[in-house]
Amino acid sequence: MPTGTVKFFMEQKGFGFIIDDETKEEVFVHVSGLIDKVKAEDKVTYQVEEDKRGKKAKEVQKI
């Protein structure tokens, strides 16, 4: 399971980005993909799914 750091998460809009620890790519995360509440700088594990707009994190939880 990939790990990363939350770059930012806008709670009022319900989305943000995670920086993957291995690839350093940004992965979009929507509030619907969260298991735990997250904020900037949180270390997380997640799974990735591809949609028409690119990579999207799901099952995001803090480490």
Distance bins in CASP14 RR format, pairs under 12 A and 6 or more apart:
PFRMAT RR
TARGET T0000
AUTHOR 0000-0000-0000
RMODE 2
METHOD distances of the structure
MODEL  1
1 20 0 0 0 0 0 1 0 0 0 0 0
1 21 0 0 0 0 0 1 0 0 0 0 0
1 22 0 0 0 0 0 1 0 0 0 0 0
1 44 0 0 0 0 0 1 0 0 0 0 0
1 45 1 0 1 0 0 0 0 0 0 0 0
1 46 1 0 0 1 0 0 0 0 0 0 0
1 47 1 0 0 1 0 0 0 0 0 0 0
1 48 0 0 0 0 1 0 0 0 0 0 0
1 57 0 0 0 0 0 1 0 0 0 0 0
1 58 0 0 0 0 0 1 0 0 0 0 0
1 59 0 0 0 0 1 0 0 0 0 0 0
1 60 0 0 0 0 0 1 0 0 0 0 0
1 61 0 0 0 0 1 0 0 0 0 0 0
1 63 0 0 0 0 0 1 0 0 0 0 0
2 18 0 0 0 0 1 0 0 0 0 0 0
2 19 0 0 0 0 0 1 0 0 0 0 0
2 20 1 0 1 0 0 0 0 0 0 0 0
2 21 1 0 0 1 0 0 0 0 0 0 0
2 22 1 0 0 1 0 0 0 0 0 0 0
2 23 0 0 0 0 1 0 0 0 0 0 0
2 24 0 0 0 0 0 1 0 0 0 0 0
2 25 0 0 0 0 1 0 0 0 0 0 0
2 27 1 0 0 1 0 0 0 0 0 0 0
2 29 0 0 0 0 0 1 0 0 0 0 0
2 43 0 0 0 0 0 1 0 0 0 0 0
2 44 0 0 0 0 1 0 0 0 0 0 0
2 45 1 0 0 1 0 0 0 0 0 0 0
2 46 1 0 1 0 0 0 0 0 0 0 0
2 47 1 0 0 1 0 0 0 0 0 0 0
2 48 1 0 0 1 0 0 0 0 0 0 0
2 49 0 0 0 0 0 1 0 0 0 0 0
2 55 0 0 0 0 0 1 0 0 0 0 0
2 57 0 0 0 0 1 0 0 0 0 0 0
2 58 0 0 0 0 0 1 0 0 0 0 0
2 59 0 0 0 0 0 1 0 0 0 0 0
2 60 0 0 0 0 0 1 0 0 0 0 0
2 61 0 0 0 0 0 1 0 0 0 0 0
2 63 0 0 0 0 0 1 0 0 0 0 0
3 18 0 0 0 0 1 0 0 0 0 0 0
3 19 0 0 0 0 0 1 0 0 0 0 0
3 20 1 0 0 1 0 0 0 0 0 0 0
3 21 1 0 1 0 0 0 0 0 0 0 0
3 22 1 0 0 1 0 0 0 0 0 0 0
3 23 0 0 0 0 0 1 0 0 0 0 0
3 27 0 0 0 0 0 1 0 0 0 0 0
3 42 0 0 0 0 0 1 0 0 0 0 0
3 43 1 0 0 1 0 0 0 0 0 0 0
3 44 1 0 0 1 0 0 0 0 0 0 0
3 45 1 0 1 0 0 0 0 0 0 0 0
3 46 1 0 0 1 0 0 0 0 0 0 0
3 47 0 0 0 0 0 1 0 0 0 0 0
3 48 0 0 0 0 0 1 0 0 0 0 0
3 57 0 0 0 0 0 1 0 0 0 0 0
3 60 0 0 0 0 0 1 0 0 0 0 0
3 61 0 0 0 0 0 1 0 0 0 0 0
3 62 0 0 0 0 0 1 0 0 0 0 0
3 63 1 0 0 1 0 0 0 0 0 0 0
4 17 0 0 0 0 0 1 0 0 0 0 0
4 18 1 0 1 0 0 0 0 0 0 0 0
4 19 1 0 0 1 0 0 0 0 0 0 0
4 20 1 0 1 0 0 0 0 0 0 0 0
4 21 1 0 1 0 0 0 0 0 0 0 0
4 22 0 0 0 0 1 0 0 0 0 0 0
4 23 0 0 0 0 1 0 0 0 0 0 0
4 24 0 0 0 0 1 0 0 0 0 0 0
4 25 0 0 0 0 0 1 0 0 0 0 0
4 26 0 0 0 0 0 1 0 0 0 0 0
4 27 0 0 0 0 1 0 0 0 0 0 0
4 29 0 0 0 0 0 1 0 0 0 0 0
4 38 0 0 0 0 0 1 0 0 0 0 0
4 41 0 0 0 0 0 1 0 0 0 0 0
4 42 0 0 0 0 1 0 0 0 0 0 0
4 43 1 0 0 1 0 0 0 0 0 0 0
4 44 1 0 1 0 0 0 0 0 0 0 0
4 45 1 0 0 1 0 0 0 0 0 0 0
4 46 1 0 0 1 0 0 0 0 0 0 0
4 48 0 0 0 0 0 1 0 0 0 0 0
4 57 0 0 0 0 1 0 0 0 0 0 0
4 60 0 0 0 0 1 0 0 0 0 0 0
4 61 0 0 0 0 0 1 0 0 0 0 0
4 62 0 0 0 0 0 1 0 0 0 0 0
4 63 0 0 0 0 1 0 0 0 0 0 0
5 17 0 0 0 0 1 0 0 0 0 0 0
5 18 1 0 0 1 0 0 0 0 0 0 0
5 19 1 0 1 0 0 0 0 0 0 0 0
5 20 0 0 0 0 1 0 0 0 0 0 0
5 21 1 0 0 1 0 0 0 0 0 0 0
5 22 0 0 0 0 0 1 0 0 0 0 0
5 24 0 0 0 0 0 1 0 0 0 0 0
5 26 0 0 0 0 0 1 0 0 0 0 0
5 27 0 0 0 0 0 1 0 0 0 0 0
5 29 0 0 0 0 0 1 0 0 0 0 0
5 38 0 0 0 0 0 1 0 0 0 0 0
5 39 0 0 0 0 0 1 0 0 0 0 0
5 40 0 0 0 0 1 0 0 0 0 0 0
5 41 1 0 0 1 0 0 0 0 0 0 0
5 42 1 0 0 1 0 0 0 0 0 0 0
5 43 1 0 1 0 0 0 0 0 0 0 0
5 44 1 0 0 1 0 0 0 0 0 0 0
5 45 0 0 0 0 0 1 0 0 0 0 0
5 46 0 0 0 0 0 1 0 0 0 0 0
5 60 0 0 0 0 0 1 0 0 0 0 0
5 62 0 0 0 0 0 1 0 0 0 0 0
5 63 0 0 0 0 1 0 0 0 0 0 0
6 15 0 0 0 0 0 1 0 0 0 0 0
6 16 1 0 0 1 0 0 0 0 0 0 0
6 17 1 0 0 1 0 0 0 0 0 0 0
6 18 1 0 1 0 0 0 0 0 0 0 0
6 19 0 0 0 0 1 0 0 0 0 0 0
6 20 0 0 0 0 0 1 0 0 0 0 0
6 21 0 0 0 0 0 1 0 0 0 0 0
6 26 0 0 0 0 0 1 0 0 0 0 0
6 27 0 0 0 0 0 1 0 0 0 0 0
6 28 0 0 0 0 0 1 0 0 0 0 0
6 29 1 0 0 1 0 0 0 0 0 0 0
6 34 0 0 0 0 0 1 0 0 0 0 0
6 36 0 0 0 0 0 1 0 0 0 0 0
6 37 0 0 0 0 0 1 0 0 0 0 0
6 38 1 0 1 0 0 0 0 0 0 0 0
6 39 1 0 0 1 0 0 0 0 0 0 0
6 40 1 0 1 0 0 0 0 0 0 0 0
6 41 1 0 0 1 0 0 0 0 0 0 0
6 42 1 0 1 0 0 0 0 0 0 0 0
6 43 0 0 0 0 1 0 0 0 0 0 0
6 44 1 0 0 1 0 0 0 0 0 0 0
6 45 0 0 0 0 0 1 0 0 0 0 0
6 46 0 0 0 0 1 0 0 0 0 0 0
6 57 0 0 0 0 1 0 0 0 0 0 0
6 60 0 0 0 0 1 0 0 0 0 0 0
6 61 0 0 0 0 0 1 0 0 0 0 0
6 62 0 0 0 0 1 0 0 0 0 0 0
6 63 0 0 0 0 0 1 0 0 0 0 0
7 15 0 0 0 0 0 1 0 0 0 0 0
7 16 1 0 0 1 0 0 0 0 0 0 0
7 17 1 0 1 0 0 0 0 0 0 0 0
7 18 1 0 0 1 0 0 0 0 0 0 0
7 19 1 0 1 0 0 0 0 0 0 0 0
7 20 0 0 0 0 0 1 0 0 0 0 0
7 24 0 0 0 0 0 1 0 0 0 0 0
7 25 0 0 0 0 0 1 0 0 0 0 0
7 26 1 0 0 1 0 0 0 0 0 0 0
7 27 0 0 0 0 1 0 0 0 0 0 0
7 28 0 0 0 0 0 1 0 0 0 0 0
7 29 0 0 0 0 1 0 0 0 0 0 0
7 38 0 0 0 0 0 1 0 0 0 0 0
7 39 0 0 0 0 0 1 0 0 0 0 0
7 40 1 0 0 1 0 0 0 0 0 0 0
7 41 0 0 0 0 1 0 0 0 0 0 0
7 42 0 0 0 0 0 1 0 0 0 0 0
7 44 0 0 0 0 0 1 0 0 0 0 0
7 57 0 0 0 0 0 1 0 0 0 0 0
8 14 0 0 0 0 0 1 0 0 0 0 0
8 15 0 0 0 0 1 0 0 0 0 0 0
8 16 1 0 1 0 0 0 0 0 0 0 0
8 17 1 0 0 1 0 0 0 0 0 0 0
8 18 0 0 0 0 1 0 0 0 0 0 0
8 19 0 0 0 0 0 1 0 0 0 0 0
8 26 0 0 0 0 0 1 0 0 0 0 0
8 28 0 0 0 0 0 1 0 0 0 0 0
8 29 0 0 0 0 0 1 0 0 0 0 0
8 38 0 0 0 0 1 0 0 0 0 0 0
8 39 0 0 0 0 1 0 0 0 0 0 0
8 40 1 0 1 0 0 0 0 0 0 0 0
8 41 0 0 0 0 1 0 0 0 0 0 0
8 42 0 0 0 0 0 1 0 0 0 0 0
9 15 1 0 0 1 0 0 0 0 0 0 0
9 16 1 0 1 0 0 0 0 0 0 0 0
9 17 0 0 0 0 1 0 0 0 0 0 0
9 18 0 0 0 0 1 0 0 0 0 0 0
9 28 0 0 0 0 0 1 0 0 0 0 0
9 29 1 0 0 1 0 0 0 0 0 0 0
9 30 0 0 0 0 0 1 0 0 0 0 0
9 31 0 0 0 0 1 0 0 0 0 0 0
9 33 0 0 0 0 0 1 0 0 0 0 0
9 34 0 0 0 0 1 0 0 0 0 0 0
9 36 0 0 0 0 0 1 0 0 0 0 0
9 37 0 0 0 0 1 0 0 0 0 0 0
9 38 1 0 1 0 0 0 0 0 0 0 0
9 39 1 0 1 0 0 0 0 0 0 0 0
9 40 1 0 0 1 0 0 0 0 0 0 0
9 41 0 0 0 0 0 1 0 0 0 0 0
9 42 0 0 0 0 1 0 0 0 0 0 0
9 44 0 0 0 0 0 1 0 0 0 0 0
9 57 0 0 0 0 0 1 0 0 0 0 0
9 60 0 0 0 0 1 0 0 0 0 0 0
9 62 0 0 0 0 0 1 0 0 0 0 0
10 16 1 0 0 1 0 0 0 0 0 0 0
10 17 0 0 0 0 1 0 0 0 0 0 0
10 28 0 0 0 0 0 1 0 0 0 0 0
10 29 0 0 0 0 0 1 0 0 0 0 0
10 30 0 0 0 0 0 1 0 0 0 0 0
10 31 0 0 0 0 1 0 0 0 0 0 0
10 38 0 0 0 0 0 1 0 0 0 0 0
10 39 0 0 0 0 0 1 0 0 0 0 0
10 40 0 0 0 0 1 0 0 0 0 0 0
11 29 0 0 0 0 0 1 0 0 0 0 0
11 31 1 0 0 1 0 0 0 0 0 0 0
11 34 0 0 0 0 0 1 0 0 0 0 0
11 37 0 0 0 0 1 0 0 0 0 0 0
11 38 0 0 0 0 1 0 0 0 0 0 0
11 39 1 0 0 1 0 0 0 0 0 0 0
11 40 0 0 0 0 0 1 0 0 0 0 0
12 31 0 0 0 0 0 1 0 0 0 0 0
13 29 0 0 0 0 0 1 0 0 0 0 0
13 30 0 0 0 0 1 0 0 0 0 0 0
13 31 0 0 0 0 1 0 0 0 0 0 0
14 28 0 0 0 0 0 1 0 0 0 0 0
14 29 0 0 0 0 1 0 0 0 0 0 0
14 30 1 0 0 1 0 0 0 0 0 0 0
14 31 1 0 1 0 0 0 0 0 0 0 0
14 32 0 0 0 0 1 0 0 0 0 0 0
14 33 0 0 0 0 0 1 0 0 0 0 0
14 34 0 0 0 0 1 0 0 0 0 0 0
14 37 0 0 0 0 0 1 0 0 0 0 0
14 38 0 0 0 0 0 1 0 0 0 0 0
15 26 0 0 0 0 0 1 0 0 0 0 0
15 27 0 0 0 0 0 1 0 0 0 0 0
15 28 1 0 0 1 0 0 0 0 0 0 0
15 29 1 0 0 1 0 0 0 0 0 0 0
15 30 1 0 1 0 0 0 0 0 0 0 0
15 31 1 0 0 1 0 0 0 0 0 0 0
15 32 0 0 0 0 1 0 0 0 0 0 0
15 33 0 0 0 0 1 0 0 0 0 0 0
15 34 0 0 0 0 0 1 0 0 0 0 0
15 38 0 0 0 0 0 1 0 0 0 0 0
15 53 0 0 0 0 0 1 0 0 0 0 0
15 56 0 0 0 0 1 0 0 0 0 0 0
15 57 0 0 0 0 0 1 0 0 0 0 0
15 60 0 0 0 0 0 1 0 0 0 0 0
16 26 0 0 0 0 1 0 0 0 0 0 0
16 27 0 0 0 0 1 0 0 0 0 0 0
16 28 1 0 0 1 0 0 0 0 0 0 0
16 29 1 0 1 0 0 0 0 0 0 0 0
16 30 1 0 0 1 0 0 0 0 0 0 0
16 31 0 0 0 0 1 0 0 0 0 0 0
16 33 0 0 0 0 0 1 0 0 0 0 0
16 34 0 0 0 0 0 1 0 0 0 0 0
16 38 0 0 0 0 1 0 0 0 0 0 0
16 39 0 0 0 0 0 1 0 0 0 0 0
16 40 0 0 0 0 1 0 0 0 0 0 0
16 42 0 0 0 0 0 1 0 0 0 0 0
16 44 0 0 0 0 0 1 0 0 0 0 0
16 56 0 0 0 0 0 1 0 0 0 0 0
16 57 0 0 0 0 1 0 0 0 0 0 0
16 60 0 0 0 0 0 1 0 0 0 0 0
17 24 0 0 0 0 0 1 0 0 0 0 0
17 25 0 0 0 0 1 0 0 0 0 0 0
17 26 1 0 1 0 0 0 0 0 0 0 0
17 27 1 0 0 1 0 0 0 0 0 0 0
17 28 1 0 0 1 0 0 0 0 0 0 0
17 29 1 0 0 1 0 0 0 0 0 0 0
17 30 0 0 0 0 0 1 0 0 0 0 0
17 38 0 0 0 0 0 1 0 0 0 0 0
17 40 0 0 0 0 1 0 0 0 0 0 0
17 44 0 0 0 0 0 1 0 0 0 0 0
17 46 0 0 0 0 0 1 0 0 0 0 0
17 55 0 0 0 0 0 1 0 0 0 0 0
17 56 0 0 0 0 0 1 0 0 0 0 0
17 57 0 0 0 0 1 0 0 0 0 0 0
17 60 0 0 0 0 0 1 0 0 0 0 0
18 24 0 0 0 0 0 1 0 0 0 0 0
18 25 0 0 0 0 1 0 0 0 0 0 0
18 26 1 0 0 1 0 0 0 0 0 0 0
18 27 1 0 1 0 0 0 0 0 0 0 0
18 28 0 0 0 0 1 0 0 0 0 0 0
18 29 1 0 1 0 0 0 0 0 0 0 0
18 30 0 0 0 0 0 1 0 0 0 0 0
18 33 0 0 0 0 0 1 0 0 0 0 0
18 34 0 0 0 0 0 1 0 0 0 0 0
18 38 0 0 0 0 1 0 0 0 0 0 0
18 39 0 0 0 0 0 1 0 0 0 0 0
18 40 0 0 0 0 0 1 0 0 0 0 0
18 41 0 0 0 0 0 1 0 0 0 0 0
18 42 0 0 0 0 1 0 0 0 0 0 0
18 43 0 0 0 0 1 0 0 0 0 0 0
18 44 1 0 0 1 0 0 0 0 0 0 0
18 45 0 0 0 0 1 0 0 0 0 0 0
18 46 1 0 0 1 0 0 0 0 0 0 0
18 47 0 0 0 0 0 1 0 0 0 0 0
18 48 0 0 0 0 1 0 0 0 0 0 0
18 55 0 0 0 0 1 0 0 0 0 0 0
18 56 0 0 0 0 0 1 0 0 0 0 0
18 57 1 0 1 0 0 0 0 0 0 0 0
18 58 0 0 0 0 0 1 0 0 0 0 0
18 60 1 0 0 1 0 0 0 0 0 0 0
18 61 0 0 0 0 0 1 0 0 0 0 0
18 62 0 0 0 0 0 1 0 0 0 0 0
18 63 0 0 0 0 0 1 0 0 0 0 0
19 25 1 0 0 1 0 0 0 0 0 0 0
19 26 1 0 0 1 0 0 0 0 0 0 0
19 27 1 0 0 1 0 0 0 0 0 0 0
19 28 0 0 0 0 0 1 0 0 0 0 0
19 29 0 0 0 0 0 1 0 0 0 0 0
19 40 0 0 0 0 0 1 0 0 0 0 0
19 41 0 0 0 0 0 1 0 0 0 0 0
19 42 0 0 0 0 0 1 0 0 0 0 0
19 43 0 0 0 0 0 1 0 0 0 0 0
19 44 0 0 0 0 0 1 0 0 0 0 0
19 46 0 0 0 0 0 1 0 0 0 0 0
19 57 0 0 0 0 0 1 0 0 0 0 0
20 26 1 0 0 1 0 0 0 0 0 0 0
20 27 1 0 1 0 0 0 0 0 0 0 0
20 28 0 0 0 0 0 1 0 0 0 0 0
20 29 0 0 0 0 0 1 0 0 0 0 0
20 43 0 0 0 0 0 1 0 0 0 0 0
20 44 0 0 0 0 0 1 0 0 0 0 0
20 45 0 0 0 0 0 1 0 0 0 0 0
20 46 0 0 0 0 1 0 0 0 0 0 0
20 47 0 0 0 0 0 1 0 0 0 0 0
20 48 0 0 0 0 1 0 0 0 0 0 0
20 55 0 0 0 0 1 0 0 0 0 0 0
20 57 0 0 0 0 1 0 0 0 0 0 0
21 27 0 0 0 0 0 1 0 0 0 0 0
21 43 0 0 0 0 1 0 0 0 0 0 0
21 44 0 0 0 0 1 0 0 0 0 0 0
21 45 0 0 0 0 1 0 0 0 0 0 0
21 46 0 0 0 0 0 1 0 0 0 0 0
21 63 0 0 0 0 0 1 0 0 0 0 0
22 48 0 0 0 0 0 1 0 0 0 0 0
23 48 0 0 0 0 0 1 0 0 0 0 0
23 55 0 0 0 0 1 0 0 0 0 0 0
25 48 0 0 0 0 1 0 0 0 0 0 0
25 54 0 0 0 0 0 1 0 0 0 0 0
25 55 1 0 0 1 0 0 0 0 0 0 0
25 57 0 0 0 0 0 1 0 0 0 0 0
26 48 0 0 0 0 0 1 0 0 0 0 0
26 54 0 0 0 0 0 1 0 0 0 0 0
26 55 0 0 0 0 1 0 0 0 0 0 0
26 56 0 0 0 0 0 1 0 0 0 0 0
26 57 0 0 0 0 0 1 0 0 0 0 0
27 33 0 0 0 0 0 1 0 0 0 0 0
27 44 0 0 0 0 0 1 0 0 0 0 0
27 46 1 0 0 1 0 0 0 0 0 0 0
27 47 0 0 0 0 0 1 0 0 0 0 0
27 48 1 0 0 1 0 0 0 0 0 0 0
27 49 0 0 0 0 0 1 0 0 0 0 0
27 50 0 0 0 0 0 1 0 0 0 0 0
27 51 0 0 0 0 0 1 0 0 0 0 0
27 53 0 0 0 0 0 1 0 0 0 0 0
27 54 0 0 0 0 1 0 0 0 0 0 0
27 55 1 0 1 0 0 0 0 0 0 0 0
27 56 1 0 0 1 0 0 0 0 0 0 0
27 57 1 0 1 0 0 0 0 0 0 0 0
27 58 0 0 0 0 1 0 0 0 0 0 0
27 60 0 0 0 0 1 0 0 0 0 0 0
28 46 0 0 0 0 0 1 0 0 0 0 0
28 48 0 0 0 0 1 0 0 0 0 0 0
28 49 0 0 0 0 0 1 0 0 0 0 0
28 50 0 0 0 0 0 1 0 0 0 0 0
28 51 0 0 0 0 1 0 0 0 0 0 0
28 53 1 0 0 1 0 0 0 0 0 0 0
28 54 1 0 0 1 0 0 0 0 0 0 0
28 55 1 0 0 1 0 0 0 0 0 0 0
28 56 1 0 1 0 0 0 0 0 0 0 0
28 57 1 0 0 1 0 0 0 0 0 0 0
28 58 0 0 0 0 0 1 0 0 0 0 0
28 60 0 0 0 0 0 1 0 0 0 0 0
29 35 0 0 0 0 0 1 0 0 0 0 0
29 36 0 0 0 0 0 1 0 0 0 0 0
29 37 0 0 0 0 0 1 0 0 0 0 0
29 38 1 0 0 1 0 0 0 0 0 0 0
29 39 0 0 0 0 0 1 0 0 0 0 0
29 42 0 0 0 0 0 1 0 0 0 0 0
29 44 0 0 0 0 1 0 0 0 0 0 0
29 46 1 0 0 1 0 0 0 0 0 0 0
29 47 0 0 0 0 0 1 0 0 0 0 0
29 48 0 0 0 0 0 1 0 0 0 0 0
29 49 0 0 0 0 0 1 0 0 0 0 0
29 55 0 0 0 0 1 0 0 0 0 0 0
29 56 1 0 0 1 0 0 0 0 0 0 0
29 57 1 0 1 0 0 0 0 0 0 0 0
29 58 0 0 0 0 1 0 0 0 0 0 0
29 59 0 0 0 0 0 1 0 0 0 0 0
29 60 1 0 1 0 0 0 0 0 0 0 0
29 61 0 0 0 0 0 1 0 0 0 0 0
30 38 0 0 0 0 0 1 0 0 0 0 0
30 46 0 0 0 0 0 1 0 0 0 0 0
30 49 0 0 0 0 0 1 0 0 0 0 0
30 51 0 0 0 0 0 1 0 0 0 0 0
30 53 0 0 0 0 0 1 0 0 0 0 0
30 55 0 0 0 0 0 1 0 0 0 0 0
30 56 1 0 0 1 0 0 0 0 0 0 0
30 57 0 0 0 0 1 0 0 0 0 0 0
30 58 0 0 0 0 1 0 0 0 0 0 0
30 60 0 0 0 0 1 0 0 0 0 0 0
31 37 0 0 0 0 1 0 0 0 0 0 0
31 38 0 0 0 0 1 0 0 0 0 0 0
31 56 0 0 0 0 0 1 0 0 0 0 0
31 57 0 0 0 0 0 1 0 0 0 0 0
31 58 0 0 0 0 0 1 0 0 0 0 0
31 60 0 0 0 0 1 0 0 0 0 0 0
32 49 0 0 0 0 0 1 0 0 0 0 0
32 56 0 0 0 0 1 0 0 0 0 0 0
32 57 0 0 0 0 0 1 0 0 0 0 0
32 58 0 0 0 0 1 0 0 0 0 0 0
32 59 0 0 0 0 0 1 0 0 0 0 0
32 60 0 0 0 0 0 1 0 0 0 0 0
33 44 0 0 0 0 0 1 0 0 0 0 0
33 46 0 0 0 0 1 0 0 0 0 0 0
33 47 0 0 0 0 1 0 0 0 0 0 0
33 48 0 0 0 0 0 1 0 0 0 0 0
33 49 0 0 0 0 1 0 0 0 0 0 0
33 56 0 0 0 0 1 0 0 0 0 0 0
33 57 1 0 0 1 0 0 0 0 0 0 0
33 58 1 0 1 0 0 0 0 0 0 0 0
33 59 1 0 0 1 0 0 0 0 0 0 0
33 60 1 0 1 0 0 0 0 0 0 0 0
33 61 0 0 0 0 1 0 0 0 0 0 0
34 42 0 0 0 0 0 1 0 0 0 0 0
34 44 0 0 0 0 1 0 0 0 0 0 0
34 45 0 0 0 0 0 1 0 0 0 0 0
34 46 0 0 0 0 1 0 0 0 0 0 0
34 56 0 0 0 0 0 1 0 0 0 0 0
34 57 0 0 0 0 1 0 0 0 0 0 0
34 58 0 0 0 0 1 0 0 0 0 0 0
34 59 0 0 0 0 1 0 0 0 0 0 0
34 60 1 0 1 0 0 0 0 0 0 0 0
34 61 1 0 0 1 0 0 0 0 0 0 0
34 62 0 0 0 0 1 0 0 0 0 0 0
35 44 0 0 0 0 1 0 0 0 0 0 0
35 45 0 0 0 0 1 0 0 0 0 0 0
35 46 0 0 0 0 1 0 0 0 0 0 0
35 47 0 0 0 0 0 1 0 0 0 0 0
35 57 0 0 0 0 0 1 0 0 0 0 0
35 58 0 0 0 0 1 0 0 0 0 0 0
35 59 1 0 1 0 0 0 0 0 0 0 0
35 60 1 0 0 1 0 0 0 0 0 0 0
35 61 1 0 1 0 0 0 0 0 0 0 0
35 62 0 0 0 0 1 0 0 0 0 0 0
35 63 0 0 0 0 0 1 0 0 0 0 0
36 42 0 0 0 0 1 0 0 0 0 0 0
36 43 0 0 0 0 0 1 0 0 0 0 0
36 44 1 0 0 1 0 0 0 0 0 0 0
36 45 0 0 0 0 0 1 0 0 0 0 0
36 46 0 0 0 0 0 1 0 0 0 0 0
36 59 0 0 0 0 0 1 0 0 0 0 0
36 60 1 0 0 1 0 0 0 0 0 0 0
36 61 1 0 1 0 0 0 0 0 0 0 0
36 62 1 0 1 0 0 0 0 0 0 0 0
36 63 0 0 0 0 1 0 0 0 0 0 0
37 44 0 0 0 0 0 1 0 0 0 0 0
37 60 0 0 0 0 1 0 0 0 0 0 0
37 61 0 0 0 0 1 0 0 0 0 0 0
37 62 0 0 0 0 1 0 0 0 0 0 0
38 44 1 0 0 1 0 0 0 0 0 0 0
38 45 0 0 0 0 0 1 0 0 0 0 0
38 46 0 0 0 0 1 0 0 0 0 0 0
38 57 0 0 0 0 0 1 0 0 0 0 0
38 60 1 0 0 1 0 0 0 0 0 0 0
38 61 0 0 0 0 1 0 0 0 0 0 0
38 62 1 0 0 1 0 0 0 0 0 0 0
38 63 0 0 0 0 0 1 0 0 0 0 0
39 60 0 0 0 0 0 1 0 0 0 0 0
39 62 0 0 0 0 1 0 0 0 0 0 0
41 62 0 0 0 0 0 1 0 0 0 0 0
42 60 0 0 0 0 1 0 0 0 0 0 0
42 61 0 0 0 0 1 0 0 0 0 0 0
42 62 1 0 1 0 0 0 0 0 0 0 0
42 63 0 0 0 0 1 0 0 0 0 0 0
43 60 0 0 0 0 0 1 0 0 0 0 0
43 61 0 0 0 0 0 1 0 0 0 0 0
43 62 1 0 0 1 0 0 0 0 0 0 0
43 63 1 0 1 0 0 0 0 0 0 0 0
44 57 0 0 0 0 1 0 0 0 0 0 0
44 58 0 0 0 0 0 1 0 0 0 0 0
44 59 0 0 0 0 1 0 0 0 0 0 0
44 60 1 0 1 0 0 0 0 0 0 0 0
44 61 1 0 0 1 0 0 0 0 0 0 0
44 62 1 0 1 0 0 0 0 0 0 0 0
44 63 1 0 0 1 0 0 0 0 0 0 0
45 57 0 0 0 0 1 0 0 0 0 0 0
45 58 0 0 0 0 0 1 0 0 0 0 0
45 59 0 0 0 0 1 0 0 0 0 0 0
45 60 1 0 0 1 0 0 0 0 0 0 0
45 61 1 0 1 0 0 0 0 0 0 0 0
45 62 0 0 0 0 1 0 0 0 0 0 0
45 63 1 0 1 0 0 0 0 0 0 0 0
46 55 0 0 0 0 0 1 0 0 0 0 0
46 56 0 0 0 0 1 0 0 0 0 0 0
46 57 1 0 1 0 0 0 0 0 0 0 0
46 58 1 0 0 1 0 0 0 0 0 0 0
46 59 1 0 0 1 0 0 0 0 0 0 0
46 60 1 0 1 0 0 0 0 0 0 0 0
46 61 1 0 0 1 0 0 0 0 0 0 0
46 62 0 0 0 0 0 1 0 0 0 0 0
46 63 0 0 0 0 0 1 0 0 0 0 0
47 55 0 0 0 0 0 1 0 0 0 0 0
47 56 0 0 0 0 1 0 0 0 0 0 0
47 57 1 0 0 1 0 0 0 0 0 0 0
47 58 1 0 1 0 0 0 0 0 0 0 0
47 59 1 0 1 0 0 0 0 0 0 0 0
47 60 0 0 0 0 1 0 0 0 0 0 0
47 61 0 0 0 0 0 1 0 0 0 0 0
48 54 0 0 0 0 1 0 0 0 0 0 0
48 55 1 0 1 0 0 0 0 0 0 0 0
48 56 1 0 0 1 0 0 0 0 0 0 0
48 57 1 0 0 1 0 0 0 0 0 0 0
48 58 1 0 0 1 0 0 0 0 0 0 0
48 59 0 0 0 0 1 0 0 0 0 0 0
48 60 0 0 0 0 0 1 0 0 0 0 0
49 55 1 0 0 1 0 0 0 0 0 0 0
49 56 1 0 1 0 0 0 0 0 0 0 0
49 57 0 0 0 0 1 0 0 0 0 0 0
49 58 1 0 1 0 0 0 0 0 0 0 0
49 59 0 0 0 0 1 0 0 0 0 0 0
49 60 0 0 0 0 0 1 0 0 0 0 0
50 56 1 0 0 1 0 0 0 0 0 0 0
50 57 0 0 0 0 0 1 0 0 0 0 0
50 58 0 0 0 0 0 1 0 0 0 0 0
51 57 0 0 0 0 0 1 0 0 0 0 0
51 58 0 0 0 0 0 1 0 0 0 0 0
END
